[in-house]
Amino acid sequence: MSFYENQHRARRQTGVLVAYFVAAVVLIVAAVNLVLYAALFLMGDQQKLALGDWLQSPASAGIALITLLVIAAGSLLRIAQLGRGGGVAVALMAGGVPLDPNTRDLKERTLINVTEEMAIASGTPVPRIFILRNEAGINAFVAGTQPSNTVLAVTQGTLDNLTREELQGVIGHEFSHILNGDMGMNLRLIGILAGILLIGQIGEFLLRGGVRARSSRNSKGELPLALMGMALIAVGYIGLFFGRLIKAAIARQREFLADASSVQFTRNPDGIAGALYAIGQHGNHALLTTRHAEDMSHLCFGQTLKVKFGGLLATHPPVDERIKAIDPNLLPRLKARFRQRTLSAGVSAGNQAATGSAETAAGFAGASVAADAVDVTPIAASADNIKASIGTPTPQHADYAHQLHDSIPAPLLQIAHDPALAEAVLYGLLFLHLRSHGNESVQLIQNQTSAACAQKAVESYNALKAAGEAIRLPLLDIALSTLKSVDAAAQNRIIATCQQLIDIDQRVSLSEFIYGYLIRQALNPPQRPQRSIKSFQTLEASLATLFSAIVQSSGEPAEAQARNFKRIMVTFTKADCSAYLQMAPSPRQMTTALDQLNRLTPLLKQPVIDTCVDCALHDGKTTQREVEVLRAVCEALECPLPPVLPAPARAA
């Protein structure tokens, strides 16, 4: 199944979720009425009123309305909270604390390196990392409303108990949730079920009140309070039951898929299987102590809480079952390896420290989007292979990403991981596209920030120029992940400074624009998702704007550009769009185009991305710069394109 089909399937599951939710709400409303009727009947108030008459009475309608309002209020409040905060809101809710990107802790550096390598290999933005310091269990999750505000959270138990390859298996599993479109559904599941779970929480609260009422000596208040408490407790547990049932019905198969995707991604079944086996052997398993463990049970790598009727209500299959699904022959080998690890814990710690030494401690008014200067560094790439790789990274991509990450100069990586200086990497990247105004640009940065930041921007520029194009987009994503930890005022200043740099020479190349767009996308507050667009009919201008910008950046003669553009547009519209080639699109037009095209349904994004690939590879002289611009466009449209692998060396 392709990336687009997985995304489409995940969105369709939201409809299934809503259907489950409506059924659960109807049953809960009915249960509230029935239980309260029974309580009043036992108190002698309903002896003359039949059940049918009660259900049609104003009192029954009022109780139903109150129940619906409680459920709706709980759901809407949680949805609004998550919508404003994105993945950060979920991580904070779980008790997570941001990981310092500049940490010197060996285990934390390993986590950062593995996460960045996975992001490079998959073509996704680097998620911000949180640590659940107070959680000893082995667990992790990703959360976010869109890839640009994704967070990855891992427990302290995960850092303390897993090897690098096991950690890589867990991170690969979590990245597969991003690529399979599970994040949006998981957040909606938290929000929608919050109302149902609120009924359960009210029931548990009233249980304590009912117990106190029964234990009091006030005979007048004892029976009514006890009955009312018992009634709402029963309703609360109905809510909890249905909440867990809905999550379990949706989550279990997604976990099997994510496990398989992790193996396919990392080419190492021992990694994720070892992590799963470690959960089974660990004293705390994958359990979370946070009071929100119930809310988050479907997000996490492992089962967050113990549940009765585990086969029916568990959000995750048993770990042995998951290991057997990966490879039926793995379990005996894992048992032997775990015994050996336990016997030689001290030696393993020393080996881990030695291995760990390899972990490095280190819009725009008044301009138009112009074609990039033509780069003469060619690459070998097949259009069909590039299209097929969208959202489906391979082990070869993972290997290449590890090598590419290691090739980033240590000083650059150190700057990108420093929250106080990471913005210098953004400025250095933008310096690469300035035709002049170098001194003016440095002075602008110095005025907006500091002399030290301006100096680091110049150093970043020199290092980036020497290192080549392949590291530029990955380094941009690493720096943006770091800058998500600075305050909103600093983020707004960084965005404004980047805009001024791009506009300083009154010329905006396609690379500059895309970098600026990704910077705004990453550092602006999370936006509430807009309704999907299900047709190309209203998007003629957006399609023509994007395709004309890519065609003009090819460096081909004007006549060849016109033929290519006409061939492209005829598949989307019968209208004559040749006027779009007469001048370069403005940044405002490009921003509108990307914003609109990003709202397309997944299956409609596929022909758009395929056409972008065809544009880039049309002349058969694809360069590294064209590929990196293409990858950036795909990232902006949330269709991650892994790195284009270098052609294998020919035998002499």
C-alpha positions in Angstrom: 0.0 0.0 0.0 1.4 3.4 -1.0 2.0 6.4 1.2 -1.1 8.2 -0.3 -3.3 5.1 0.3 -2.2 4.8 3.9 -2.9 8.5 4.5 -6.3 8.1 2.8 -7.1 5.0 4.9 -6.2 6.8 8.1 -8.5 9.6 7.3 -11.3 7.2 6.5 -10.8 5.6 9.9 -11.8 8.9 11.4 -15.3 8.3 10.0 -15.3 4.9 11.7 -14.3 6.6 14.9 -17.1 9.1 14.7 -19.6 6.2 14.1 -18.3 4.4 17.2 -18.5 7.6 19.2 -22.1 8.3 18.2 -23.1 4.7 19.1 -21.3 5.0 22.4 -23.0 8.4 23.2 -26.4 7.0 22.4 -25.9 4.0 24.7 -24.5 6.2 27.5 -27.5 8.6 27.3 -29.8 5.6 27.5 -27.9 4.1 30.4 -28.0 7.4 32.3 -31.8 7.5 31.9 -32.3 3.8 32.8 -30.0 3.9 35.9 -31.6 7.1 37.2 -35.1 5.7 36.6 -34.2 2.6 38.5 -32.7 4.7 41.4 -35.8 6.9 41.6 -38.0 3.8 41.4 -36.2 2.2 44.3 -36.7 5.4 46.3 -40.4 5.2 45.7 -40.7 8.3 43.4 -41.4 6.4 40.2 -43.9 3.6 41.2 -46.7 5.1 39.2 -44.7 6.0 36.1 -43.9 3.3 33.5 -40.5 3.2 31.9 -41.9 4.1 28.5 -43.6 7.2 30.0 -40.4 8.1 31.8 -38.3 8.0 28.6 -40.8 10.4 27.0 -41.0 12.7 29.9 -39.4 16.2 30.1 -37.2 15.0 32.9 -35.7 12.2 30.8 -35.1 14.7 27.9 -33.4 17.1 30.3 -31.1 14.4 31.7 -30.2 13.3 28.1 -29.4 16.9 27.2 -27.2 17.4 30.3 -25.4 14.2 29.5 -24.8 15.3 25.9 -23.6 18.7 27.0 -21.1 17.1 29.4 -19.7 14.8 26.7 -19.6 17.6 24.1 -17.9 20.0 26.5 -15.3 17.5 27.5 -14.5 16.7 23.9 -14.5 20.2 22.6 -12.3 21.5 25.4 -9.7 18.8 24.8 -9.8 19.2 21.0 -9.3 23.0 21.4 -6.4 22.4 23.8 -4.7 20.0 21.5 -5.4 22.1 18.4 -3.6 25.1 20.0 -0.6 23.2 21.3 -0.1 20.5 18.7 2.2 17.7 19.8 3.7 19.8 22.5 0.4 19.9 24.4 0.3 16.1 24.4 3.9 15.8 25.6 3.3 18.3 28.4 0.1 16.5 29.3 2.1 13.3 29.7 4.6 15.0 32.0 7.3 15.4 29.4 10.1 17.9 29.5 11.9 19.2 26.4 15.3 17.6 25.7 18.1 20.1 25.4 19.4 19.6 21.8 22.9 20.6 23.0 22.9 17.9 25.8 26.2 16.1 26.5 24.5 13.0 28.0 25.5 10.0 25.9 22.2 8.3 25.9 20.4 11.5 25.1 22.8 12.3 22.3 22.2 8.8 20.9 18.5 9.5 20.9 19.0 12.8 19.1 21.2 11.3 16.5 18.9 8.3 15.8 15.9 10.6 15.5 17.7 13.0 13.1 18.9 10.1 11.0 15.3 8.7 10.8 14.0 12.2 9.8 16.6 12.5 7.1 15.9 9.0 5.7 12.2 9.5 5.7 12.2 13.1 4.4 10.1 14.4 7.3 10.8 17.4 9.6 12.9 16.6 12.6 10.5 16.2 15.5 11.1 18.1 18.8 12.1 15.6 21.5 10.6 15.3 25.0 11.6 13.0 27.9 9.2 11.6 30.4 11.7 11.8 33.3 9.4 10.2 35.9 8.4 7.2 33.8 10.5 4.0 34.4 8.5 1.9 31.9 9.8 1.4 28.3 7.5 3.5 26.1 7.4 6.2 23.5 5.0 8.1 21.3 4.7 10.7 18.5 2.0 13.4 18.4 1.2 16.4 16.3 -1.5 18.0 14.2 0.9 18.1 11.2 4.5 17.0 10.5 5.9 20.4 11.2 4.8 20.4 14.8 5.4 16.8 15.6 7.0 15.8 18.9 8.7 12.6 19.8 8.4 11.6 23.5 10.3 8.8 25.1 10.3 7.6 28.7 13.4 7.6 30.9 13.1 3.9 31.1 13.5 3.7 27.3 16.8 5.6 27.5 18.0 3.5 30.4 17.2 0.0 29.2 17.5 -0.1 25.4 20.6 -0.5 23.2 21.1 1.8 20.2 19.6 -0.8 17.7 16.6 -1.4 20.0 16.1 2.4 20.3 16.3 2.7 16.5 13.6 0.0 16.2 11.3 2.0 18.5 12.0 5.3 16.7 11.4 3.6 13.4 8.0 2.3 14.7 7.1 5.9 15.8 8.1 7.4 12.4 5.9 4.9 10.7 3.0 6.3 12.6 3.9 9.7 11.0 4.2 8.3 7.5 1.0 6.1 7.9 -1.1 9.1 8.8 -1.9 7.9 12.3 -1.0 11.1 14.2 -4.0 13.1 13.2 -6.4 10.3 14.0 -4.7 9.6 17.3 -5.1 13.3 18.4 -8.8 13.3 17.3 -9.3 10.1 19.2 -8.0 11.8 22.4 -10.3 14.8 21.8 -13.4 12.8 20.9 -13.1 10.3 23.7 -12.3 13.0 26.3 -16.1 13.6 26.8 -16.8 9.9 27.2 -13.9 9.5 29.7 -15.2 12.6 31.5 -18.4 10.7 32.3 -16.2 7.9 33.7 -14.2 10.4 35.8 -17.4 11.9 37.2 -18.5 8.4 38.0 -15.3 7.6 39.9 -15.6 10.9 41.8 -19.2 10.1 42.8 -18.2 6.6 43.8 -16.1 8.2 46.6 -18.9 10.5 47.5 -21.4 7.5 47.6 -19.1 5.6 49.8 -18.8 8.5 52.2 -22.6 8.9 52.1 -23.1 5.2 53.0 -20.6 5.4 55.8 -22.2 8.5 57.4 -24.7 8.4 60.2 -27.1 10.7 58.4 -29.9 8.2 57.7 -31.9 10.7 55.8 -29.3 11.4 53.2 -27.7 7.9 53.1 -30.0 6.1 50.6 -30.4 8.8 48.0 -26.8 9.8 47.9 -25.7 6.1 47.7 -28.1 5.3 44.9 -27.2 8.4 43.0 -23.5 7.7 43.4 -23.9 4.1 42.3 -26.0 5.1 39.3 -23.4 7.6 38.0 -20.5 5.2 38.8 -22.2 2.6 36.6 -22.6 5.1 33.8 -19.0 6.2 34.3 -17.7 2.7 33.9 -19.9 2.3 30.8 -18.1 5.4 29.4 -14.7 4.0 30.3 -15.6 0.6 28.8 -16.7 2.1 25.5 -13.7 4.5 25.4 -11.3 1.6 25.7 -13.3 -0.5 23.3 -13.2 2.2 20.6 -9.4 2.7 21.1 -8.7 -1.0 21.1 -10.7 -1.6 17.9 -8.7 1.1 16.0 -5.2 0.9 17.6 -4.2 -2.8 17.6 -3.9 -3.3 13.8 -2.1 0.0 13.5 0.5 -1.3 15.9 1.2 -4.5 13.8 1.5 -2.2 10.7 4.0 0.1 12.5 6.1 -2.8 13.8 6.3 -4.2 10.2 7.1 -0.8 8.8 9.9 -0.4 11.4 11.5 -3.6 10.3 11.1 -2.7 6.6 12.7 0.7 7.4 15.6 -0.4 9.5 16.2 -3.8 8.0 16.8 -5.0 11.5 14.0 -7.1 13.1 16.2 -7.7 16.1 16.0 -4.0 17.0 12.2 -3.6 17.5 11.8 -7.2 18.6 14.5 -6.7 21.3 12.7 -3.6 22.5 9.4 -5.5 22.7 11.1 -8.3 24.6 12.7 -5.8 27.0 9.2 -4.5 27.8 8.1 -8.0 28.7 11.1 -8.5 31.0 11.1 -5.0 32.6 9.5 -4.6 36.0 7.4 -1.7 34.9 6.8 -3.1 31.4 5.5 -0.1 29.3 3.2 1.2 32.0 2.9 4.9 32.6 2.2 6.5 36.0 0.7 9.8 34.7 -3.0 10.3 35.4 -3.4 10.7 31.6 -2.2 7.1 30.9 -5.8 6.3 29.9 -6.1 9.2 27.5 -2.8 8.3 25.8 -3.0 4.5 25.8 -3.5 4.3 22.0 -0.6 6.7 21.2 2.2 4.8 22.8 4.6 2.1 21.7 3.5 -0.3 24.5 0.5 -0.8 26.7 0.3 2.1 29.2 -2.0 0.6 31.8 -3.3 -2.8 32.9 -6.8 -3.5 31.7 -9.3 -6.3 32.4 -10.5 -8.3 29.4 -7.1 -7.6 27.9 -7.9 -9.3 24.6 -10.9 -7.1 24.1 -9.9 -3.8 25.6 -6.1 -3.7 25.2 -4.9 -1.1 22.7 -1.8 -3.2 22.0 -1.4 -6.9 21.2 0.7 -8.9 23.7 4.5 -8.4 23.2 5.0 -12.1 22.4 2.4 -11.9 19.7 4.0 -8.8 18.2 7.4 -10.5 18.2 6.0 -13.6 16.5 4.4 -11.4 13.9 7.8 -9.9 13.1 9.5 -13.3 13.0 8.3 -16.5 14.6 11.9 -17.7 15.2 13.0 -14.6 17.0 11.7 -15.3 20.5 14.2 -18.1 21.5 17.1 -16.0 20.3 15.9 -12.9 22.2 15.6 -15.0 25.4 19.2 -16.2 25.1 20.5 -12.7 24.2 18.7 -11.1 27.2 20.1 -13.7 29.6 23.6 -12.9 28.3 23.0 -9.2 28.6 21.9 -9.7 32.2 25.0 -11.8 33.1 27.4 -9.3 31.5 25.7 -6.0 32.4 29.0 -4.4 33.4 30.7 -5.4 30.2 27.8 -4.2 28.1 27.8 -0.8 29.8 31.5 -0.4 28.9 30.9 -1.5 25.3 28.0 0.9 25.1 30.2 3.8 26.3 32.8 2.9 23.8 30.3 2.7 21.0 28.7 5.9 22.2 31.9 7.8 21.5 30.8 7.8 17.9 27.7 9.8 18.8 28.9 13.3 18.0 28.8 15.7 21.0 28.6 18.2 18.9 5.6 36.7 2.7 7.8 38.9 1.0 6.3 41.9 -0.7 7.9 43.6 -3.7 9.7 40.6 -5.2 9.1 37.5 -7.4 10.2 33.9 -7.1 13.1 33.6 -9.7 14.7 30.5 -11.0 17.8 29.2 -9.1 21.2 29.5 -10.6 21.8 26.3 -12.6 23.9 23.8 -10.7 26.1 21.6 -12.8 26.4 18.7 -10.4 24.3 16.0 -12.0 22.7 13.0 -10.2 21.3 9.7 -11.5 17.6 9.3 -10.6 14.6 7.5 -12.0 11.3 9.3 -11.9 9.4 6.1 -11.1 11.7 5.3 -8.3 11.4 8.7 -6.8 7.6 8.6 -7.0 7.5 5.2 -5.4 9.8 6.3 -2.5 7.4 9.0 -1.3 6.6 8.2 2.3 8.2 4.7 2.0 11.9 4.9 3.0 14.0 1.8 2.6 16.9 0.4 4.5 19.2 2.0 1.9 17.7 5.4 2.7 18.4 4.7 6.4 22.0 3.7 5.7 22.5 6.8 3.5 20.9 9.1 6.1 23.4 7.7 8.7 26.3 8.5 6.4 24.9 11.9 5.5 24.3 12.8 9.2 27.9 11.8 10.0 29.2 14.0 7.1 27.7 17.2 8.5 30.7 19.2 9.8 30.8 19.1 13.6 30.8 22.9 14.0 27.7 23.2 11.9 25.9 20.5 13.9 26.9 22.1 17.1 25.5 25.5 16.0 22.3 23.8 14.8 21.8 22.2 18.2 22.4 25.3 20.2 19.1 27.1 20.9 20.9 30.5 21.3 22.7 30.2 17.9 20.7 27.8 15.7 19.1 30.7 13.8 22.6 31.4 12.4 22.2 28.2 10.3 19.1 29.6 8.7 20.9 32.8 7.9 23.9 30.9 6.5 21.6 28.9 4.2 19.9 32.1 2.9 23.3 33.7 2.3 24.0 31.0 -0.2 21.3 32.5 -2.5 22.2 36.2 -2.3 23.8 37.6 -5.4 25.1 40.7 -3.6 24.4 42.7 -0.4 26.6 40.4 1.7 27.9 43.1 4.0 24.4 44.6 4.3 23.0 41.2 5.2 25.6 40.6 8.0 24.8 44.0 9.4 21.1 43.3 9.3 21.6 40.1 11.4 23.9 41.9 13.8 21.2 44.6 14.3 18.5 42.0 14.8 20.4 39.6 17.0 24.0 40.0 18.1 27.6 40.2 16.7 28.2 36.6 17.8 25.1 35.4 15.9 26.2 37.3 12.8 29.7 35.8 13.0 28.2 32.3 13.4 26.0 33.0 10.3 29.1 33.8 8.3 30.8 30.7 9.6 27.8 28.6 8.7 27.7 30.1 5.2 31.3 29.2 4.6 30.9 25.6 5.9 27.7 25.1 4.0 29.3 26.3 0.8 32.1 23.8 1.2 29.9 20.9 2.2 27.6 20.8 -0.8 23.8 20.8 -1.3 22.9 17.4 0.1 23.2 18.4 3.8 21.3 21.7 3.4 17.7 20.6 3.9 18.5 18.1 6.7 20.5 20.8 8.5 17.6 23.3 8.0 15.2 20.8 9.7 17.7 20.1 12.5 18.0 23.8 13.3 14.2 24.4 13.1 13.7 21.5 15.5 16.1 23.2 17.9 14.4 26.7 17.4 11.0 25.3 18.4 12.2 25.4 22.0 12.7 29.2 22.0 9.9 31.5 23.0 7.3 32.9 20.6 8.8 36.4 20.5 12.2 35.0 19.4 10.5 32.8 16.8 8.7 35.8 15.4 11.9 37.8 15.2 13.7 34.9 13.4 10.9 34.7 10.8 11.0 38.4 10.3 14.8 38.4 9.9 14.7 35.6 7.4 12.0 37.5 5.4 14.2 40.6 5.3 17.2 38.6 4.2 15.3 37.0 1.4 13.9 40.3 0.2 17.2 42.2 0.6 18.3 41.9 -3.1 14.7 42.2 -4.5 15.0 38.7 -5.9 13.6 35.5 -4.5 14.8 32.2 -5.9 12.7 29.1 -5.6 15.1 27.7 -3.0 14.9 30.8 -0.9 11.1 30.9 -1.1 10.8 27.2 -0.1 13.2 27.6 2.8 11.3 30.7 4.0 8.0 28.8 3.7 9.4 25.8 5.7 10.7 28.2 8.4 7.3 29.9 8.8 5.6 26.5 8.7 7.8 25.2 11.5 7.9 28.3 13.8 4.4 29.7 13.5 1.9 28.4 16.1 0.0 25.2 15.1 -2.9 26.0 12.8 -6.3 24.5 13.1 -6.7 21.9 10.3 -8.9 23.3 7.5 -11.5 21.3 5.5 -9.9 19.1 2.8 -10.2 20.0 -0.8 -11.6 17.1 -2.9 -11.4 18.5 -6.4 -8.9 20.3 -8.7 -11.7 22.5 -10.1 -10.9 25.5 -7.8 -7.1 25.0 -7.9 -6.2 26.0 -11.4 -4.3 29.1 -10.3 -2.5 27.2 -7.5 -1.4 24.3 -9.8 -0.3 26.7 -12.5 1.7 28.8 -10.0 3.6 25.9 -8.5 4.3 24.1 -11.8 5.4 27.3 -13.6 7.9 28.0 -10.7 9.4 24.5 -11.0 9.5 24.6 -14.8 11.2 28.0 -14.8 13.8 26.8 -12.3 14.9 24.0 -14.7 17.2 26.4 -16.7 15.8 25.1 -20.0 15.3 27.5 -23.0 12.0 29.4 -23.0 10.5 27.3 -25.8 11.2 24.0 -24.0 9.7 25.4 -20.8 6.5 26.4 -22.7 6.2 22.9 -24.2 6.8 21.2 -20.8 4.4 23.5 -19.0 1.6 23.0 -21.6 2.1 19.2 -21.4 1.7 19.3 -17.6 -1.3 21.6 -17.4 -3.4 19.8 -20.0 -3.8 16.9 -17.5 -5.4 19.2 -15.0 -7.3 21.8 -17.0 -8.4 22.7 -20.5 -7.8 26.4 -19.9 -4.8 28.2 -21.4 -2.4 28.8 -18.6 0.6 30.0 -20.7 0.4 33.5 -19.1 1.8 32.0 -15.9 5.1 31.6 -17.7 5.4 35.2 -18.7 6.7 36.2 -15.3 7.9 34.5 -12.1 5.2 34.0 -9.5 5.3 36.3 -6.5 6.0 34.8 -3.0 2.4 35.7 -2.0 1.1 33.7 -5.0 3.4 30.8 -4.1 2.4 30.8 -0.5 -1.3 30.7 -1.5 -0.6 27.9 -3.9 1.2 25.7 -1.4 -1.4 26.4 1.3 -4.3 25.4 -1.0 -2.5 22.4 -2.4 -1.7 21.2 1.0 -5.4 20.9 1.8 -5.9 18.3 -1.0 -7.0 14.9 0.0 -4.1 12.4 0.0 -5.1 10.6 -3.2 -5.3 14.0 -5.0 -1.9 15.0 -3.8 -0.4 12.1 -5.6 -0.8 13.5 -9.2 0.5 16.9 -8.0 3.7 15.4 -6.5 4.2 13.0 -9.4 4.0 16.1 -11.7 6.5 17.9 -9.6 8.9 15.0 -10.0 8.3 14.9 -13.8 9.1 18.6 -13.9 12.4 18.2 -12.1 13.5 15.2 -14.2 12.1 16.3 -17.5 15.3 17.3 -19.2 17.3 14.3 -18.0 19.9 16.6 -16.4 18.7 16.6 -12.8 21.0 18.2 -10.3 21.4 17.9 -6.6 19.9 21.4 -6.2 16.8 20.5 -8.2 16.3 17.4 -6.1 16.7 19.3 -2.8 14.2 21.9 -4.0 11.8 19.0 -5.0 12.3 17.4 -1.5 11.5 20.8 0.1 8.3 21.2 -1.9 7.3 17.7 -0.9 8.0 18.5 2.7 5.9 21.7 2.4 3.0 19.6 1.0 3.4 17.0 3.8 4.4 14.2 1.3 7.9 13.3 2.5 10.4 12.4 -0.1 13.5 10.5 1.2 16.9 11.5 -0.1 17.6 10.6 -3.7 20.3 7.9 -3.4 23.6 8.5 -5.3 24.1 6.3 -8.3 26.3 3.3 -7.6 29.9 3.6 -8.7 30.6 1.9 -12.1 33.1 -0.9 -12.2 36.4 0.1 -13.8 
